[in-house]
Amino acid sequence: MEELSIGFSDVKDLYRSYMPFLKTGGLFIRTSRQYKMGQSIALTVTLPDALEPLMVSGKIAWITPPGSQSSSPAGIGITFIDDKAQLGAQIEKLLGGMLGSSDPTHTI
């Protein structure tokens, strides 16, 4: 299983990457590296102002290739599969009312 690490410096950056429309939650990770749909990923995430990173297992559910027609950056969307650390719940708590915002994200 491939391992990826990502850190979020602020809540706005986290908002742009969070994918609440996935049943178990997920994150968009900016990358130009090639991945395959369904590929398993071990993700280490450091939330804004967190002292320790959280780990979650996931699978690639979304791919935005480099040079896509939209203005979205290249990257992958990872849906959470094994979220023992309750990362999705912690993200939603941090984002609070921002989840209903119409501000643009890196996804939909």
Residue, then its C-alpha position, 0 to 999 in steps of 0.5 A: m500500500e502506498e503511503l502519502s503525507i499531507g499537512f494543512s496550514d489553515v482551515k480554508d486550505l482544508y475546506r478546498s480539499y475536503m470531499p464531504f460528498l463521499k459517503t465516508g468522507g475524503l480528501f483531494i491531494r494535489t499531485s501530478r503523480q499517476y495513480k489508478m482508480g481504486q488504488s489503496i493508500a495509507l494517508t497521514v494527515t496533519l490538520p491545522d494547529a494539530l500537534e500529531p498527524l492522524m492516519v487513515s486508510g483509503k482508496i483513490a476515488w477521483i482523479t484530476p489529470p494534469g492539464s484537465q479542461s477545468s481550472s482544478p489542479a491535478g491530483i487525486g481524491i481519496t475516500f476514507i475506508d478505515d478511519k479509526a482516528q475519526l479524521g472525517a468527523q474531526i475535519e467536519k468539526l473544524l470546518g463547521g458552517m463552511l461545509g455549506s459554503s459556495d466557495p470554490t473547492h478543488t473538487i465539485 
